[in-house]
Amino acid sequence: MAIDMLSWILIVIGGGLSIISAVGILRLPDVFTRMHAAGIGDTLALGSLCAGMMLQAGWTIVTIKLALILLFMFFASPTTTHALAKAAIAGGVKPILDEDRIANKNALEDTENKGKNS
């Protein structure tokens, strides 16, 4: 009974982390922060989901398969994120910095003030 409750808690946590990661991919401003949300969030979500499913399966071949999937994804997800980031930098994509946002905000305010003064 306690193992079932713990496994379901892990599965729910994994599902929540997966949803948070998906929202991060949709809402974050540039490709680099989106990759961060995908890489970190999905790795944590997969870890929780696999751990919960391993507890549900007990000591069976399914647990070994889930452990192998988890091991593969533990190395593949960060490696893929790193490769995508290097490709984005090589392609000329620049990260959005706070200075860029402040400059854009000030330029927008200047434009609005000029329109009011005219």
C-alpha atoms as an extended CHARMM CRD file, in Angstrom:
* protein
*
       118  EXT
         1         1  MET       CA              0.0000000000        0.0000000000        0.0000000000  PROA      1               0.0000000000
         2         2  ALA       CA              2.7820000000        2.4610000000        0.8830000000  PROA      2               0.0000000000
         3         3  ILE       CA              4.6590000000        1.5320000000       -2.3030000000  PROA      3               0.0000000000
         4         4  ASP       CA              1.5150000000        2.1720000000       -4.3490000000  PROA      4               0.0000000000
         5         5  MET       CA              1.0320000000        5.5810000000       -2.7560000000  PROA      5               0.0000000000
         6         6  LEU       CA              4.6900000000        6.5070000000       -3.2910000000  PROA      6               0.0000000000
         7         7  SER       CA              4.5630000000        5.3380000000       -6.8910000000  PROA      7               0.0000000000
         8         8  TRP       CA              1.4610000000        7.3920000000       -7.6170000000  PROA      8               0.0000000000
         9         9  ILE       CA              2.9940000000       10.4300000000       -5.9490000000  PROA      9               0.0000000000
        10        10  LEU       CA              6.0410000000       10.0610000000       -8.2100000000  PROA      10              0.0000000000
        11        11  ILE       CA              3.8450000000        9.6070000000      -11.2840000000  PROA      11              0.0000000000
        12        12  VAL       CA              1.8020000000       12.7190000000      -10.4430000000  PROA      12              0.0000000000
        13        13  ILE       CA              4.9930000000       14.7120000000       -9.8160000000  PROA      13              0.0000000000
        14        14  GLY       CA              6.3650000000       13.5180000000      -13.1540000000  PROA      14              0.0000000000
        15        15  GLY       CA              3.1660000000       14.5180000000      -14.9250000000  PROA      15              0.0000000000
        16        16  GLY       CA              3.2420000000       17.9470000000      -13.2720000000  PROA      16              0.0000000000
        17        17  LEU       CA              6.8670000000       18.4930000000      -14.2440000000  PROA      17              0.0000000000
        18        18  SER       CA              6.0470000000       17.4640000000      -17.8020000000  PROA      18              0.0000000000
        19        19  ILE       CA              3.2240000000       20.0130000000      -17.9650000000  PROA      19              0.0000000000
        20        20  ILE       CA              5.4610000000       22.7290000000      -16.4940000000  PROA      20              0.0000000000
        21        21  SER       CA              8.1080000000       21.8960000000      -19.0890000000  PROA      21              0.0000000000
        22        22  ALA       CA              5.5690000000       22.1150000000      -21.9040000000  PROA      22              0.0000000000
        23        23  VAL       CA              4.3380000000       25.4920000000      -20.6440000000  PROA      23              0.0000000000
        24        24  GLY       CA              7.9610000000       26.6690000000      -20.4620000000  PROA      24              0.0000000000
        25        25  ILE       CA              8.5160000000       25.6750000000      -24.0690000000  PROA      25              0.0000000000
        26        26  LEU       CA              5.4730000000       27.6860000000      -25.1160000000  PROA      26              0.0000000000
        27        27  ARG       CA              5.9650000000       30.7710000000      -22.9380000000  PROA      27              0.0000000000
        28        28  LEU       CA              9.7100000000       31.4140000000      -22.6980000000  PROA      28              0.0000000000
        29        29  PRO       CA             11.1140000000       34.1250000000      -24.9840000000  PROA      29              0.0000000000
        30        30  ASP       CA             13.9940000000       32.5840000000      -26.9290000000  PROA      30              0.0000000000
        31        31  VAL       CA             15.3570000000       29.2810000000      -28.1490000000  PROA      31              0.0000000000
        32        32  PHE       CA             17.9450000000       28.9680000000      -25.3870000000  PROA      32              0.0000000000
        33        33  THR       CA             15.5170000000       29.3130000000      -22.4890000000  PROA      33              0.0000000000
        34        34  ARG       CA             13.0990000000       26.9850000000      -24.2480000000  PROA      34              0.0000000000
        35        35  MET       CA             15.8350000000       24.3750000000      -24.5550000000  PROA      35              0.0000000000
        36        36  HSD       CA             16.5360000000       24.7880000000      -20.8550000000  PROA      36              0.0000000000
        37        37  ALA       CA             12.8910000000       24.1440000000      -20.0060000000  PROA      37              0.0000000000
        38        38  ALA       CA             12.7930000000       21.1170000000      -22.2790000000  PROA      38              0.0000000000
        39        39  GLY       CA             16.1020000000       19.6150000000      -21.1860000000  PROA      39              0.0000000000
        40        40  ILE       CA             15.7760000000       20.0380000000      -17.4460000000  PROA      40              0.0000000000
        41        41  GLY       CA             12.0170000000       19.6060000000      -17.1270000000  PROA      41              0.0000000000
        42        42  ASP       CA             11.7150000000       16.5430000000      -19.3170000000  PROA      42              0.0000000000
        43        43  THR       CA             14.6690000000       14.8060000000      -17.6690000000  PROA      43              0.0000000000
        44        44  LEU       CA             13.2000000000       15.3730000000      -14.2030000000  PROA      44              0.0000000000
        45        45  ALA       CA              9.7120000000       14.3760000000      -15.3790000000  PROA      45              0.0000000000
        46        46  LEU       CA             10.9850000000       11.1970000000      -16.9970000000  PROA      46              0.0000000000
        47        47  GLY       CA             12.9440000000       10.3250000000      -13.8630000000  PROA      47              0.0000000000
        48        48  SER       CA              9.8800000000       10.6840000000      -11.6630000000  PROA      48              0.0000000000
        49        49  LEU       CA              7.6280000000        8.8240000000      -14.0770000000  PROA      49              0.0000000000
        50        50  CYS       CA             10.0680000000        5.9370000000      -14.5050000000  PROA      50              0.0000000000
        51        51  ALA       CA             10.6670000000        5.6860000000      -10.7550000000  PROA      51              0.0000000000
        52        52  GLY       CA              6.9120000000        5.5560000000      -10.1460000000  PROA      52              0.0000000000
        53        53  MET       CA              6.4100000000        2.9250000000      -12.8320000000  PROA      53              0.0000000000
        54        54  MET       CA              9.3390000000        0.8800000000      -11.4830000000  PROA      54              0.0000000000
        55        55  LEU       CA              7.6980000000        0.8190000000       -8.0740000000  PROA      55              0.0000000000
        56        56  GLN       CA              4.4520000000       -0.3160000000       -9.6930000000  PROA      56              0.0000000000
        57        57  ALA       CA              6.1710000000       -3.0740000000      -11.6900000000  PROA      57              0.0000000000
        58        58  GLY       CA              8.1860000000       -4.5770000000       -8.8370000000  PROA      58              0.0000000000
        59        59  TRP       CA             11.2950000000       -6.6530000000       -9.5990000000  PROA      59              0.0000000000
        60        60  THR       CA             10.4900000000       -7.7250000000      -13.1590000000  PROA      60              0.0000000000
        61        61  ILE       CA             11.9350000000       -7.3730000000      -16.6280000000  PROA      61              0.0000000000
        62        62  VAL       CA              9.7980000000       -4.2340000000      -16.9850000000  PROA      62              0.0000000000
        63        63  THR       CA             11.8210000000       -2.5660000000      -14.2350000000  PROA      63              0.0000000000
        64        64  ILE       CA             15.0520000000       -3.3780000000      -16.0450000000  PROA      64              0.0000000000
        65        65  LYS       CA             13.6770000000       -1.9680000000      -19.2980000000  PROA      65              0.0000000000
        66        66  LEU       CA             12.5200000000        1.2110000000      -17.5360000000  PROA      66              0.0000000000
        67        67  ALA       CA             15.9450000000        1.5770000000      -15.9290000000  PROA      67              0.0000000000
        68        68  LEU       CA             17.6150000000        1.2590000000      -19.3360000000  PROA      68              0.0000000000
        69        69  ILE       CA             15.2440000000        3.8440000000      -20.8320000000  PROA      69              0.0000000000
        70        70  LEU       CA             15.9730000000        6.1660000000      -17.9210000000  PROA      70              0.0000000000
        71        71  LEU       CA             19.7250000000        5.6660000000      -18.2840000000  PROA      71              0.0000000000
        72        72  PHE       CA             19.6130000000        6.3350000000      -22.0230000000  PROA      72              0.0000000000
        73        73  MET       CA             17.4840000000        9.4590000000      -21.6480000000  PROA      73              0.0000000000
        74        74  PHE       CA             19.5800000000       10.7070000000      -18.7260000000  PROA      74              0.0000000000
        75        75  PHE       CA             22.5160000000       10.9980000000      -21.1220000000  PROA      75              0.0000000000
        76        76  ALA       CA             20.6620000000       11.6990000000      -24.3890000000  PROA      76              0.0000000000
        77        77  SER       CA             18.4910000000       14.6260000000      -23.2900000000  PROA      77              0.0000000000
        78        78  PRO       CA             21.2670000000       16.9340000000      -22.0000000000  PROA      78              0.0000000000
        79        79  THR       CA             23.5020000000       15.9430000000      -24.9180000000  PROA      79              0.0000000000
        80        80  THR       CA             20.7550000000       16.8020000000      -27.3980000000  PROA      80              0.0000000000
        81        81  THR       CA             20.0960000000       20.1190000000      -25.6820000000  PROA      81              0.0000000000
        82        82  HSD       CA             23.8070000000       20.9600000000      -25.7920000000  PROA      82              0.0000000000
        83        83  ALA       CA             24.0350000000       20.0530000000      -29.4940000000  PROA      83              0.0000000000
        84        84  LEU       CA             20.9770000000       22.1950000000      -30.2980000000  PROA      84              0.0000000000
        85        85  ALA       CA             22.4270000000       25.1450000000      -28.3950000000  PROA      85              0.0000000000
        86        86  LYS       CA             25.7280000000       24.8720000000      -30.2740000000  PROA      86              0.0000000000
        87        87  ALA       CA             23.8520000000       24.6330000000      -33.5760000000  PROA      87              0.0000000000
        88        88  ALA       CA             21.7740000000       27.6980000000      -32.7060000000  PROA      88              0.0000000000
        89        89  ILE       CA             24.9030000000       29.6890000000      -31.8510000000  PROA      89              0.0000000000
        90        90  ALA       CA             26.6040000000       28.5200000000      -35.0550000000  PROA      90              0.0000000000
        91        91  GLY       CA             23.4950000000       29.5530000000      -36.9690000000  PROA      91              0.0000000000
        92        92  GLY       CA             23.7330000000       33.0880000000      -35.6030000000  PROA      92              0.0000000000
        93        93  VAL       CA             20.8930000000       32.9640000000      -33.0730000000  PROA      93              0.0000000000
        94        94  LYS       CA             21.5850000000       35.3980000000      -30.2450000000  PROA      94              0.0000000000
        95        95  PRO       CA             20.1460000000       34.9600000000      -26.7570000000  PROA      95              0.0000000000
        96        96  ILE       CA             17.7770000000       37.6360000000      -25.4940000000  PROA      96              0.0000000000
        97        97  LEU       CA             19.4840000000       39.4690000000      -22.6390000000  PROA      97              0.0000000000
        98        98  ASP       CA             18.0400000000       41.7760000000      -19.9780000000  PROA      98              0.0000000000
        99        99  GLU       CA             19.8860000000       44.6780000000      -21.5940000000  PROA      99              0.0000000000
       100       100  ASP       CA             18.0500000000       43.9810000000      -24.8630000000  PROA      100             0.0000000000
       101       101  ARG       CA             14.6880000000       43.9900000000      -23.1060000000  PROA      101             0.0000000000
       102       102  ILE       CA             15.4730000000       47.2400000000      -21.2810000000  PROA      102             0.0000000000
       103       103  ALA       CA             16.6290000000       48.8790000000      -24.5220000000  PROA      103             0.0000000000
       104       104  ASN       CA             13.4870000000       47.7080000000      -26.3610000000  PROA      104             0.0000000000
       105       105  LYS       CA             11.2660000000       48.9360000000      -23.5360000000  PROA      105             0.0000000000
       106       106  ASN       CA             12.9750000000       52.3490000000      -23.5040000000  PROA      106             0.0000000000
       107       107  ALA       CA             12.7320000000       52.6280000000      -27.2910000000  PROA      107             0.0000000000
       108       108  LEU       CA              9.0340000000       51.7810000000      -27.1420000000  PROA      108             0.0000000000
       109       109  GLU       CA              8.4420000000       54.3820000000      -24.4400000000  PROA      109             0.0000000000
       110       110  ASP       CA             10.3450000000       57.0160000000      -26.4570000000  PROA      110             0.0000000000
       111       111  THR       CA              8.2350000000       56.2380000000      -29.5110000000  PROA      111             0.0000000000
       112       112  GLU       CA              5.0250000000       56.5250000000      -27.4880000000  PROA      112             0.0000000000
       113       113  ASN       CA              6.1580000000       59.8210000000      -25.9460000000  PROA      113             0.0000000000
       114       114  LYS       CA              7.0080000000       61.2700000000      -29.3760000000  PROA      114             0.0000000000
       115       115  GLY       CA              3.5490000000       60.3080000000      -30.6150000000  PROA      115             0.0000000000
       116       116  LYS       CA              1.9000000000       62.0910000000      -27.6610000000  PROA      116             0.0000000000
       117       117  ASN       CA              4.0120000000       65.2360000000      -28.0260000000  PROA      117             0.0000000000
       118       118  SER       CA              3.3110000000       65.6280000000      -31.7510000000  PROA      118             0.0000000000
